[in-house]
Amino acid sequence: VSTMRPLFLLILLTLGACASPLPTPDPQQAWVSLYASAGYTLMAHKLDDKQTRDGRYFQVSPGAHTLDVRFQFEVAGGGGGSSDFNSEPRQMTCHLRLQYDGFVAGQQYRIEARPLLYKAQGWLYDSQRQVLARAKVLRCNTSG
């Protein structure tokens, strides 16, 4: 029972962080929100090769930045014979990188991702839905 208490506290803290409201965007910086369809998970991972503190958004200074995101989705299990038809789905995790040189203070941006077979696609949009950058897939792995 004593080993369960730290795990339970960690789960509560993690859930609390997800449920907390987003901070008010700093007008001196650019705000980058993340979007994936229901059933998929898209999280901020690194900003300019440094781990992010909150996976729900990026807030960046004007200029050039590299944004790494982690995208998770399920794919049908197996990969070959007919016996694979009924196998369990597998969790796929893809790491995507977006590079953009023109972030502007006070502007809103959005990263979107979607699965593409055993890979993923991602884009950075401005507030008028113009594509500013396409994601580079760094790696994709399955688990489960």
Secondary structure, DSSP 4 states (H G I P E B T S, - for coil): -TTHHHHHHHHHHHHHHHHSPPPPPPTTSEEEEEE--TT-EEEEEEETTEE-S-TTEEEE-SEEEEEEEEEEEEE-S-SSSGGGGGSPPEEEEEEEEEEEEEE-TT-EEEEEEEEETTEEEEEEE-TT--EEEEPEEEEEEEE-
